[in-house]
Amino acid sequence: MAFYHERLHLENIHPDATLFQLKILEKSGFGEQTGIPESLARTPIQNRVSSSTEEASTILFQVVSNLLKTTDTNPKAIDVLICNSSMFAPTPSLSSMVVRKFRMRSNIKTFNLSGMGCSAGIISVGLARDLLKVYPGCLALVVSTEMLGLNWYTGENKSMLLTNCLFRMGGAAILMSNRKKDKGTSKYELQHLVRTHRGKDGDSYSCVFQDVDEDKKVGVSISKEILQVAGGALKANVASLGPMKRAFQHFCIHAGGKAVIQAIQKNLKLNDEDVEPSKMTLYRFGNTSSSSIWYELSYVEAKGKMQKGDHVWQIAFGSGFKCCSAVWKCNQSRVITRDNAWVDDIHLYPVAIPATAKISER
């Protein structure tokens, strides 16, 4: 985070905006290993389309390559490809970039979701599930990420400066199948997926909103009402799931921020162990948007806590405003793989996270 302080100084950000961002970071619950794209590490910051395309290539190609290698899957075997990134929708699309890179079949069914916020990962899983219901004997590849470089905000609006502080680089790829031969080797079975959309309510619709500030600078504002809005969306979503805590052994709450995790913990009456995957993911990786729930699931796996028959509840929130839930049943007792994001340093976690982490300038 000291590096972040240095960047603000080098970019001649207004002192008030710099001070505000540093205060947010000090209470963010982030550690020193969260990642930013190369474009934000350059001087001056390169928030251009070409830089975001480079950022997308770095993330997408790596997570897809790792998944294909781990599962021993030929790219030409993929029947459905779904990519989601809320803030970056280039032409050609992200899904086209993946098809070209991995030389996928010409008759592959591709989809690209944008503007759907941090809940887009579960929404993509839902789309894949629906397609697999229609097309038998298929493999669906879901890729979730977010691009930071193009959306770096340089103004002074505090509600827009929050996104600079909260979001970090990351991504995840998930392979789903309805092939009979994969039933015995699959790690999880999707049992329930519930989507709640509160867009008809004005406060819900506008609580995360891309706009221009007084100086015509583009940014994404996050309103003070977001916790209240998220709580209402969660309540409606939970009502569709029925009795909850007794049914789940593990919880993956979107690592949207320390306050979000704490609010959901209180709302659902969860203990500290229940929210450990979310807090540690926020500390180690930051808010990686739609992919954060997969970092959390990987944490549970790396800790050796996931057992055959266990149920895990993933909860994600997104602009609009949306709350999405996915419930998975574990099919294997040992589910950790060599591409697990935590595999090299899981022994260091959990760590005690200070309420405030003082940031010193380099």
Contacts in CASP RR format, 6 or more apart in sequence:
PFRMAT RR
TARGET T0000
AUTHOR 0000-0000-0000
METHOD contacts of the structure
MODEL  1
MAFYHERLHLENIHPDATLFQLKILEKSGFGEQTGIPESLARTPIQNRVS
SSTEEASTILFQVVSNLLKTTDTNPKAIDVLICNSSMFAPTPSLSSMVVR
KFRMRSNIKTFNLSGMGCSAGIISVGLARDLLKVYPGCLALVVSTEMLGL
NWYTGENKSMLLTNCLFRMGGAAILMSNRKKDKGTSKYELQHLVRTHRGK
DGDSYSCVFQDVDEDKKVGVSISKEILQVAGGALKANVASLGPMKRAFQH
FCIHAGGKAVIQAIQKNLKLNDEDVEPSKMTLYRFGNTSSSSIWYELSYV
EAKGKMQKGDHVWQIAFGSGFKCCSAVWKCNQSRVITRDNAWVDDIHLYP
VAIPATAKISER
1 25 0 8 1.000
1 26 0 8 1.000
1 30 0 8 1.000
1 31 0 8 1.000
1 32 0 8 1.000
1 357 0 8 1.000
1 359 0 8 1.000
2 32 0 8 1.000
2 359 0 8 1.000
2 360 0 8 1.000
2 361 0 8 1.000
2 362 0 8 1.000
3 41 0 8 1.000
3 362 0 8 1.000
4 21 0 8 1.000
4 25 0 8 1.000
4 36 0 8 1.000
4 359 0 8 1.000
5 18 0 8 1.000
5 22 0 8 1.000
5 359 0 8 1.000
5 360 0 8 1.000
5 361 0 8 1.000
5 362 0 8 1.000
6 361 0 8 1.000
6 362 0 8 1.000
7 40 0 8 1.000
7 41 0 8 1.000
7 45 0 8 1.000
8 17 0 8 1.000
8 18 0 8 1.000
8 21 0 8 1.000
8 22 0 8 1.000
9 18 0 8 1.000
9 361 0 8 1.000
10 43 0 8 1.000
11 43 0 8 1.000
11 44 0 8 1.000
11 45 0 8 1.000
11 154 0 8 1.000
13 21 0 8 1.000
13 154 0 8 1.000
13 155 0 8 1.000
14 155 0 8 1.000
14 156 0 8 1.000
16 156 0 8 1.000
17 155 0 8 1.000
17 156 0 8 1.000
17 158 0 8 1.000
17 161 0 8 1.000
20 158 0 8 1.000
20 161 0 8 1.000
21 161 0 8 1.000
21 164 0 8 1.000
21 165 0 8 1.000
22 359 0 8 1.000
24 161 0 8 1.000
24 162 0 8 1.000
24 165 0 8 1.000
24 166 0 8 1.000
25 165 0 8 1.000
25 357 0 8 1.000
25 359 0 8 1.000
26 356 0 8 1.000
26 357 0 8 1.000
26 358 0 8 1.000
26 359 0 8 1.000
27 258 0 8 1.000
27 355 0 8 1.000
27 356 0 8 1.000
27 357 0 8 1.000
28 165 0 8 1.000
28 166 0 8 1.000
28 257 0 8 1.000
28 258 0 8 1.000
28 282 0 8 1.000
28 286 0 8 1.000
28 357 0 8 1.000
29 257 0 8 1.000
29 258 0 8 1.000
29 279 0 8 1.000
29 282 0 8 1.000
29 283 0 8 1.000
29 353 0 8 1.000
29 357 0 8 1.000
30 168 0 8 1.000
30 282 0 8 1.000
30 283 0 8 1.000
30 286 0 8 1.000
30 357 0 8 1.000
31 283 0 8 1.000
31 284 0 8 1.000
31 286 0 8 1.000
31 357 0 8 1.000
33 284 0 8 1.000
33 285 0 8 1.000
34 168 0 8 1.000
34 169 0 8 1.000
34 284 0 8 1.000
34 285 0 8 1.000
34 286 0 8 1.000
35 168 0 8 1.000
35 169 0 8 1.000
35 170 0 8 1.000
35 285 0 8 1.000
35 286 0 8 1.000
36 148 0 8 1.000
36 168 0 8 1.000
36 169 0 8 1.000
37 51 0 8 1.000
37 54 0 8 1.000
37 55 0 8 1.000
37 58 0 8 1.000
37 147 0 8 1.000
37 148 0 8 1.000
37 149 0 8 1.000
37 169 0 8 1.000
38 51 0 8 1.000
38 54 0 8 1.000
38 55 0 8 1.000
38 58 0 8 1.000
39 45 0 8 1.000
39 46 0 8 1.000
39 47 0 8 1.000
39 48 0 8 1.000
39 51 0 8 1.000
39 52 0 8 1.000
39 54 0 8 1.000
39 55 0 8 1.000
39 149 0 8 1.000
40 47 0 8 1.000
40 148 0 8 1.000
40 149 0 8 1.000
40 152 0 8 1.000
45 149 0 8 1.000
45 152 0 8 1.000
45 154 0 8 1.000
46 149 0 8 1.000
47 149 0 8 1.000
47 150 0 8 1.000
47 151 0 8 1.000
47 152 0 8 1.000
48 150 0 8 1.000
49 90 0 8 1.000
49 150 0 8 1.000
51 149 0 8 1.000
51 150 0 8 1.000
52 88 0 8 1.000
52 90 0 8 1.000
52 147 0 8 1.000
52 149 0 8 1.000
52 150 0 8 1.000
53 90 0 8 1.000
53 97 0 8 1.000
55 147 0 8 1.000
55 148 0 8 1.000
55 149 0 8 1.000
55 169 0 8 1.000
56 85 0 8 1.000
56 88 0 8 1.000
56 90 0 8 1.000
56 94 0 8 1.000
56 97 0 8 1.000
56 145 0 8 1.000
56 147 0 8 1.000
57 97 0 8 1.000
57 101 0 8 1.000
59 145 0 8 1.000
59 169 0 8 1.000
59 170 0 8 1.000
59 171 0 8 1.000
60 83 0 8 1.000
60 94 0 8 1.000
60 97 0 8 1.000
60 98 0 8 1.000
60 101 0 8 1.000
60 143 0 8 1.000
60 145 0 8 1.000
61 98 0 8 1.000
61 101 0 8 1.000
63 143 0 8 1.000
63 145 0 8 1.000
63 171 0 8 1.000
63 172 0 8 1.000
63 173 0 8 1.000
64 98 0 8 1.000
64 101 0 8 1.000
64 102 0 8 1.000
64 141 0 8 1.000
64 143 0 8 1.000
64 173 0 8 1.000
65 102 0 8 1.000
66 173 0 8 1.000
66 339 0 8 1.000
67 73 0 8 1.000
67 141 0 8 1.000
67 173 0 8 1.000
67 174 0 8 1.000
67 175 0 8 1.000
67 339 0 8 1.000
68 74 0 8 1.000
68 75 0 8 1.000
68 102 0 8 1.000
69 339 0 8 1.000
70 337 0 8 1.000
70 338 0 8 1.000
70 339 0 8 1.000
71 175 0 8 1.000
73 139 0 8 1.000
73 175 0 8 1.000
75 102 0 8 1.000
75 103 0 8 1.000
75 104 0 8 1.000
76 103 0 8 1.000
76 104 0 8 1.000
76 105 0 8 1.000
77 139 0 8 1.000
78 104 0 8 1.000
78 105 0 8 1.000
78 108 0 8 1.000
78 139 0 8 1.000
78 140 0 8 1.000
78 141 0 8 1.000
79 108 0 8 1.000
79 109 0 8 1.000
79 135 0 8 1.000
79 137 0 8 1.000
79 138 0 8 1.000
79 139 0 8 1.000
79 140 0 8 1.000
80 108 0 8 1.000
80 109 0 8 1.000
80 110 0 8 1.000
80 111 0 8 1.000
80 128 0 8 1.000
80 131 0 8 1.000
80 132 0 8 1.000
80 135 0 8 1.000
80 138 0 8 1.000
80 139 0 8 1.000
80 140 0 8 1.000
80 141 0 8 1.000
81 95 0 8 1.000
81 98 0 8 1.000
81 99 0 8 1.000
81 104 0 8 1.000
81 108 0 8 1.000
81 109 0 8 1.000
81 110 0 8 1.000
81 111 0 8 1.000
81 140 0 8 1.000
81 141 0 8 1.000
81 143 0 8 1.000
82 95 0 8 1.000
82 110 0 8 1.000
82 111 0 8 1.000
82 112 0 8 1.000
82 113 0 8 1.000
82 124 0 8 1.000
82 127 0 8 1.000
82 128 0 8 1.000
82 140 0 8 1.000
82 141 0 8 1.000
82 142 0 8 1.000
82 143 0 8 1.000
83 93 0 8 1.000
83 94 0 8 1.000
83 95 0 8 1.000
83 98 0 8 1.000
83 110 0 8 1.000
83 111 0 8 1.000
83 112 0 8 1.000
83 113 0 8 1.000
83 124 0 8 1.000
83 143 0 8 1.000
83 144 0 8 1.000
83 145 0 8 1.000
84 112 0 8 1.000
84 113 0 8 1.000
84 114 0 8 1.000
84 116 0 8 1.000
84 120 0 8 1.000
84 121 0 8 1.000
84 123 0 8 1.000
84 124 0 8 1.000
84 142 0 8 1.000
84 143 0 8 1.000
84 144 0 8 1.000
84 145 0 8 1.000
84 290 0 8 1.000
85 94 0 8 1.000
85 113 0 8 1.000
85 114 0 8 1.000
85 120 0 8 1.000
85 144 0 8 1.000
85 145 0 8 1.000
85 146 0 8 1.000
85 147 0 8 1.000
85 290 0 8 1.000
86 114 0 8 1.000
86 115 0 8 1.000
86 116 0 8 1.000
86 117 0 8 1.000
86 118 0 8 1.000
86 120 0 8 1.000
86 146 0 8 1.000
86 289 0 8 1.000
86 290 0 8 1.000
86 319 0 8 1.000
87 114 0 8 1.000
87 115 0 8 1.000
87 146 0 8 1.000
87 147 0 8 1.000
87 150 0 8 1.000
87 151 0 8 1.000
87 210 0 8 1.000
87 220 0 8 1.000
88 94 0 8 1.000
88 114 0 8 1.000
88 146 0 8 1.000
88 147 0 8 1.000
88 150 0 8 1.000
88 151 0 8 1.000
89 112 0 8 1.000
89 114 0 8 1.000
89 115 0 8 1.000
92 100 0 8 1.000
93 110 0 8 1.000
93 112 0 8 1.000
94 112 0 8 1.000
94 143 0 8 1.000
94 145 0 8 1.000
95 110 0 8 1.000
95 111 0 8 1.000
95 112 0 8 1.000
95 143 0 8 1.000
96 110 0 8 1.000
96 112 0 8 1.000
98 104 0 8 1.000
98 141 0 8 1.000
98 143 0 8 1.000
99 108 0 8 1.000
99 110 0 8 1.000
109 131 0 8 1.000
109 135 0 8 1.000
111 124 0 8 1.000
111 127 0 8 1.000
113 120 0 8 1.000
113 123 0 8 1.000
113 124 0 8 1.000
113 127 0 8 1.000
115 319 0 8 1.000
116 123 0 8 1.000
116 318 0 8 1.000
116 319 0 8 1.000
116 322 0 8 1.000
117 208 0 8 1.000
117 289 0 8 1.000
117 290 0 8 1.000
117 318 0 8 1.000
117 319 0 8 1.000
117 320 0 8 1.000
117 322 0 8 1.000
118 254 0 8 1.000
118 256 0 8 1.000
118 287 0 8 1.000
118 289 0 8 1.000
118 290 0 8 1.000
118 292 0 8 1.000
118 316 0 8 1.000
118 317 0 8 1.000
118 318 0 8 1.000
118 319 0 8 1.000
119 195 0 8 1.000
119 254 0 8 1.000
119 290 0 8 1.000
119 316 0 8 1.000
119 317 0 8 1.000
119 318 0 8 1.000
119 322 0 8 1.000
119 323 0 8 1.000
119 324 0 8 1.000
120 144 0 8 1.000
120 289 0 8 1.000
120 290 0 8 1.000
120 318 0 8 1.000
121 142 0 8 1.000
121 144 0 8 1.000
121 290 0 8 1.000
121 291 0 8 1.000
121 293 0 8 1.000
121 316 0 8 1.000
121 324 0 8 1.000
122 193 0 8 1.000
122 195 0 8 1.000
122 290 0 8 1.000
122 293 0 8 1.000
122 314 0 8 1.000
122 316 0 8 1.000
122 324 0 8 1.000
122 325 0 8 1.000
122 326 0 8 1.000
123 195 0 8 1.000
123 322 0 8 1.000
123 324 0 8 1.000
124 142 0 8 1.000
124 144 0 8 1.000
124 290 0 8 1.000
125 142 0 8 1.000
125 174 0 8 1.000
125 176 0 8 1.000
125 190 0 8 1.000
125 193 0 8 1.000
125 326 0 8 1.000
126 193 0 8 1.000
126 195 0 8 1.000
126 326 0 8 1.000
128 140 0 8 1.000
128 142 0 8 1.000
128 176 0 8 1.000
129 176 0 8 1.000
129 190 0 8 1.000
129 193 0 8 1.000
131 138 0 8 1.000
131 140 0 8 1.000
132 138 0 8 1.000
132 140 0 8 1.000
132 176 0 8 1.000
132 177 0 8 1.000
132 178 0 8 1.000
133 178 0 8 1.000
135 178 0 8 1.000
136 178 0 8 1.000
137 177 0 8 1.000
137 178 0 8 1.000
137 179 0 8 1.000
137 180 0 8 1.000
138 177 0 8 1.000
138 178 0 8 1.000
138 179 0 8 1.000
139 175 0 8 1.000
139 176 0 8 1.000
139 177 0 8 1.000
139 179 0 8 1.000
140 175 0 8 1.000
140 176 0 8 1.000
140 177 0 8 1.000
141 173 0 8 1.000
141 174 0 8 1.000
141 175 0 8 1.000
141 176 0 8 1.000
142 173 0 8 1.000
142 174 0 8 1.000
142 175 0 8 1.000
142 176 0 8 1.000
143 171 0 8 1.000
143 172 0 8 1.000
143 173 0 8 1.000
143 174 0 8 1.000
144 171 0 8 1.000
144 172 0 8 1.000
144 173 0 8 1.000
144 174 0 8 1.000
144 289 0 8 1.000
144 290 0 8 1.000
144 291 0 8 1.000
144 294 0 8 1.000
145 170 0 8 1.000
145 171 0 8 1.000
145 172 0 8 1.000
145 288 0 8 1.000
145 289 0 8 1.000
145 290 0 8 1.000
145 291 0 8 1.000
146 167 0 8 1.000
146 170 0 8 1.000
146 171 0 8 1.000
146 288 0 8 1.000
146 289 0 8 1.000
146 290 0 8 1.000
146 291 0 8 1.000
148 167 0 8 1.000
148 168 0 8 1.000
148 169 0 8 1.000
151 163 0 8 1.000
151 218 0 8 1.000
151 219 0 8 1.000
151 220 0 8 1.000
152 164 0 8 1.000
153 160 0 8 1.000
153 161 0 8 1.000
153 163 0 8 1.000
153 164 0 8 1.000
153 217 0 8 1.000
153 218 0 8 1.000
153 219 0 8 1.000
153 220 0 8 1.000
154 217 0 8 1.000
155 161 0 8 1.000
155 213 0 8 1.000
155 215 0 8 1.000
155 217 0 8 1.000
156 213 0 8 1.000
156 215 0 8 1.000
157 213 0 8 1.000
157 214 0 8 1.000
157 219 0 8 1.000
157 221 0 8 1.000
159 221 0 8 1.000
159 222 0 8 1.000
159 223 0 8 1.000
159 224 0 8 1.000
160 213 0 8 1.000
160 219 0 8 1.000
160 220 0 8 1.000
160 221 0 8 1.000
160 222 0 8 1.000
162 221 0 8 1.000
162 222 0 8 1.000
163 219 0 8 1.000
163 220 0 8 1.000
163 222 0 8 1.000
166 222 0 8 1.000
166 256 0 8 1.000
166 257 0 8 1.000
166 286 0 8 1.000
166 287 0 8 1.000
167 286 0 8 1.000
167 287 0 8 1.000
167 288 0 8 1.000
167 289 0 8 1.000
168 285 0 8 1.000
168 286 0 8 1.000
168 287 0 8 1.000
168 288 0 8 1.000
169 288 0 8 1.000
170 285 0 8 1.000
170 288 0 8 1.000
170 289 0 8 1.000
170 291 0 8 1.000
171 288 0 8 1.000
171 291 0 8 1.000
171 294 0 8 1.000
172 291 0 8 1.000
172 294 0 8 1.000
172 295 0 8 1.000
174 294 0 8 1.000
176 190 0 8 1.000
177 186 0 8 1.000
184 331 0 8 1.000
186 331 0 8 1.000
187 330 0 8 1.000
187 331 0 8 1.000
187 332 0 8 1.000
187 335 0 8 1.000
188 312 0 8 1.000
188 328 0 8 1.000
188 329 0 8 1.000
188 330 0 8 1.000
188 331 0 8 1.000
188 335 0 8 1.000
189 328 0 8 1.000
189 329 0 8 1.000
189 331 0 8 1.000
190 326 0 8 1.000
190 327 0 8 1.000
190 328 0 8 1.000
191 311 0 8 1.000
191 327 0 8 1.000
191 328 0 8 1.000
191 329 0 8 1.000
192 241 0 8 1.000
192 325 0 8 1.000
192 326 0 8 1.000
192 327 0 8 1.000
193 324 0 8 1.000
193 325 0 8 1.000
193 326 0 8 1.000
193 327 0 8 1.000
194 237 0 8 1.000
194 240 0 8 1.000
194 241 0 8 1.000
194 324 0 8 1.000
194 325 0 8 1.000
195 237 0 8 1.000
195 322 0 8 1.000
195 323 0 8 1.000
195 324 0 8 1.000
196 233 0 8 1.000
196 236 0 8 1.000
196 237 0 8 1.000
196 240 0 8 1.000
196 322 0 8 1.000
196 323 0 8 1.000
196 324 0 8 1.000
197 320 0 8 1.000
197 321 0 8 1.000
197 322 0 8 1.000
198 204 0 8 1.000
198 205 0 8 1.000
198 229 0 8 1.000
198 232 0 8 1.000
198 233 0 8 1.000
198 236 0 8 1.000
198 320 0 8 1.000
198 321 0 8 1.000
198 322 0 8 1.000
198 323 0 8 1.000
199 205 0 8 1.000
199 320 0 8 1.000
199 321 0 8 1.000
201 229 0 8 1.000
201 321 0 8 1.000
203 223 0 8 1.000
203 225 0 8 1.000
203 228 0 8 1.000
203 229 0 8 1.000
204 229 0 8 1.000
204 233 0 8 1.000
204 320 0 8 1.000
204 321 0 8 1.000
205 320 0 8 1.000
205 321 0 8 1.000
206 223 0 8 1.000
207 222 0 8 1.000
207 223 0 8 1.000
207 225 0 8 1.000
207 226 0 8 1.000
207 229 0 8 1.000
207 319 0 8 1.000
207 320 0 8 1.000
207 321 0 8 1.000
208 220 0 8 1.000
208 221 0 8 1.000
208 222 0 8 1.000
208 223 0 8 1.000
208 226 0 8 1.000
208 318 0 8 1.000
208 319 0 8 1.000
208 320 0 8 1.000
208 321 0 8 1.000
209 220 0 8 1.000
209 221 0 8 1.000
209 223 0 8 1.000
209 319 0 8 1.000
210 218 0 8 1.000
210 219 0 8 1.000
210 220 0 8 1.000
210 221 0 8 1.000
211 218 0 8 1.000
211 219 0 8 1.000
211 220 0 8 1.000
211 221 0 8 1.000
212 218 0 8 1.000
212 219 0 8 1.000
213 219 0 8 1.000
223 229 0 8 1.000
226 260 0 8 1.000
227 259 0 8 1.000
227 260 0 8 1.000
227 263 0 8 1.000
229 321 0 8 1.000
230 260 0 8 1.000
230 263 0 8 1.000
230 264 0 8 1.000
230 317 0 8 1.000
230 321 0 8 1.000
230 323 0 8 1.000
231 263 0 8 1.000
231 264 0 8 1.000
231 267 0 8 1.000
231 323 0 8 1.000
232 323 0 8 1.000
233 317 0 8 1.000
233 321 0 8 1.000
233 322 0 8 1.000
233 323 0 8 1.000
234 264 0 8 1.000
234 267 0 8 1.000
234 268 0 8 1.000
234 315 0 8 1.000
234 317 0 8 1.000
234 323 0 8 1.000
235 267 0 8 1.000
236 323 0 8 1.000
237 315 0 8 1.000
237 323 0 8 1.000
237 324 0 8 1.000
237 325 0 8 1.000
238 244 0 8 1.000
238 268 0 8 1.000
238 325 0 8 1.000
241 325 0 8 1.000
241 327 0 8 1.000
244 268 0 8 1.000
244 313 0 8 1.000
245 268 0 8 1.000
245 269 0 8 1.000
245 270 0 8 1.000
247 311 0 8 1.000
248 311 0 8 1.000
248 312 0 8 1.000
248 313 0 8 1.000
248 327 0 8 1.000
249 307 0 8 1.000
249 310 0 8 1.000
249 311 0 8 1.000
249 312 0 8 1.000
250 274 0 8 1.000
250 277 0 8 1.000
250 297 0 8 1.000
250 300 0 8 1.000
250 305 0 8 1.000
250 306 0 8 1.000
250 310 0 8 1.000
250 311 0 8 1.000
250 312 0 8 1.000
250 313 0 8 1.000
251 268 0 8 1.000
251 270 0 8 1.000
251 274 0 8 1.000
251 275 0 8 1.000
251 277 0 8 1.000
251 278 0 8 1.000
251 312 0 8 1.000
251 313 0 8 1.000
251 315 0 8 1.000
252 277 0 8 1.000
252 278 0 8 1.000
252 293 0 8 1.000
252 296 0 8 1.000
252 297 0 8 1.000
252 300 0 8 1.000
252 312 0 8 1.000
252 313 0 8 1.000
252 314 0 8 1.000
252 315 0 8 1.000
253 260 0 8 1.000
253 261 0 8 1.000
253 264 0 8 1.000
253 265 0 8 1.000
253 275 0 8 1.000
253 278 0 8 1.000
253 293 0 8 1.000
253 296 0 8 1.000
253 315 0 8 1.000
254 260 0 8 1.000
254 278 0 8 1.000
254 292 0 8 1.000
254 293 0 8 1.000
254 315 0 8 1.000
254 316 0 8 1.000
254 317 0 8 1.000
255 261 0 8 1.000
255 278 0 8 1.000
255 279 0 8 1.000
255 281 0 8 1.000
255 282 0 8 1.000
255 285 0 8 1.000
255 286 0 8 1.000
255 287 0 8 1.000
255 288 0 8 1.000
255 292 0 8 1.000
255 295 0 8 1.000
255 296 0 8 1.000
256 282 0 8 1.000
256 287 0 8 1.000
256 292 0 8 1.000
256 317 0 8 1.000
257 282 0 8 1.000
257 287 0 8 1.000
258 279 0 8 1.000
258 282 0 8 1.000
260 317 0 8 1.000
261 275 0 8 1.000
261 278 0 8 1.000
261 279 0 8 1.000
261 282 0 8 1.000
264 270 0 8 1.000
264 275 0 8 1.000
264 315 0 8 1.000
265 274 0 8 1.000
265 275 0 8 1.000
276 299 0 8 1.000
276 350 0 8 1.000
277 296 0 8 1.000
277 297 0 8 1.000
277 299 0 8 1.000
277 300 0 8 1.000
278 292 0 8 1.000
278 296 0 8 1.000
279 350 0 8 1.000
279 353 0 8 1.000
280 299 0 8 1.000
280 349 0 8 1.000
280 350 0 8 1.000
280 351 0 8 1.000
281 288 0 8 1.000
281 292 0 8 1.000
281 295 0 8 1.000
281 296 0 8 1.000
281 299 0 8 1.000
282 292 0 8 1.000
283 351 0 8 1.000
283 353 0 8 1.000
284 295 0 8 1.000
284 342 0 8 1.000
284 349 0 8 1.000
285 292 0 8 1.000
285 295 0 8 1.000
285 341 0 8 1.000
286 292 0 8 1.000
288 295 0 8 1.000
290 316 0 8 1.000
292 316 0 8 1.000
293 314 0 8 1.000
293 315 0 8 1.000
293 316 0 8 1.000
293 326 0 8 1.000
295 341 0 8 1.000
295 342 0 8 1.000
296 314 0 8 1.000
297 312 0 8 1.000
297 314 0 8 1.000
298 340 0 8 1.000
298 341 0 8 1.000
298 342 0 8 1.000
299 342 0 8 1.000
299 346 0 8 1.000
299 349 0 8 1.000
300 306 0 8 1.000
300 312 0 8 1.000
301 335 0 8 1.000
301 336 0 8 1.000
301 340 0 8 1.000
302 336 0 8 1.000
302 340 0 8 1.000
302 342 0 8 1.000
302 343 0 8 1.000
302 346 0 8 1.000
303 346 0 8 1.000
303 349 0 8 1.000
304 336 0 8 1.000
306 312 0 8 1.000
306 330 0 8 1.000
306 335 0 8 1.000
307 330 0 8 1.000
307 333 0 8 1.000
308 330 0 8 1.000
308 331 0 8 1.000
308 332 0 8 1.000
308 333 0 8 1.000
309 329 0 8 1.000
309 330 0 8 1.000
309 331 0 8 1.000
310 329 0 8 1.000
310 330 0 8 1.000
311 327 0 8 1.000
311 328 0 8 1.000
311 329 0 8 1.000
311 330 0 8 1.000
312 327 0 8 1.000
312 328 0 8 1.000
312 330 0 8 1.000
313 325 0 8 1.000
313 326 0 8 1.000
313 327 0 8 1.000
314 325 0 8 1.000
314 326 0 8 1.000
314 327 0 8 1.000
314 328 0 8 1.000
315 323 0 8 1.000
315 324 0 8 1.000
315 325 0 8 1.000
316 323 0 8 1.000
316 324 0 8 1.000
316 325 0 8 1.000
317 323 0 8 1.000
317 324 0 8 1.000
318 324 0 8 1.000
336 343 0 8 1.000
342 349 0 8 1.000
END
